[in-house]
Amino acid sequence: MKILYLIKEKYDEDSLRTLKAIIDAQIAEGNEILAVNLYDAGNIDYGALTDKIFEYDRVICI
């Protein structure tokens, strides 16, 4: 399964460790994961991001 994470804000170290653990567990289950930091808006190609939203099986905005 392809899962796209849209991360909308910077998180503290504890929250980042939790998120990394969740993503690592999903990768271990054989899922393909892509995480996009939306708070770093200067480097985002929104056209490509829109395509990925429709391409991935699940989109999770956190």
C-alpha positions in Angstrom: 0.0 0.0 0.0 1.2 3.5 -0.8 0.8 6.0 2.1 1.4 9.7 1.7 2.0 11.8 4.9 1.5 15.5 4.7 3.2 17.1 7.7 1.7 20.5 8.2 3.9 21.8 11.1 7.1 21.2 12.9 6.9 18.9 15.9 8.9 18.5 19.0 11.5 15.7 19.4 9.1 13.4 21.2 6.4 13.7 18.6 8.9 13.2 15.8 10.2 10.0 17.4 6.6 8.7 17.6 5.9 9.6 14.0 9.2 7.9 12.9 8.2 4.8 14.9 4.8 4.7 13.2 6.3 5.1 9.7 9.0 2.5 10.4 6.3 0.0 11.5 4.4 0.7 8.3 7.5 0.2 6.1 8.2 -3.0 8.0 4.8 -4.2 6.9 5.8 -3.6 3.3 4.1 -0.3 2.7 5.6 2.5 0.5 5.8 5.7 2.5 6.3 9.3 1.3 6.4 12.1 3.9 6.1 15.7 2.7 6.8 18.7 5.0 4.2 21.3 4.1 5.7 23.8 6.5 8.7 24.0 4.2 6.6 25.6 1.5 9.6 27.0 -0.5 10.5 23.6 -1.8 7.1 22.2 -2.7 6.0 21.5 -6.2 2.2 21.7 -5.6 1.4 20.3 -9.1 3.4 17.2 -8.4 2.0 17.0 -4.8 -1.6 17.1 -6.2 -0.7 14.2 -8.6 0.7 12.2 -5.6 -2.4 12.7 -3.6 -4.4 11.0 -6.3 -1.7 8.3 -6.9 -1.4 7.1 -3.3 -3.8 4.7 -1.6 -3.9 6.7 1.6 -3.2 10.3 2.4 -2.7 11.2 6.1 -2.4 14.9 7.1 -0.8 15.5 10.5 
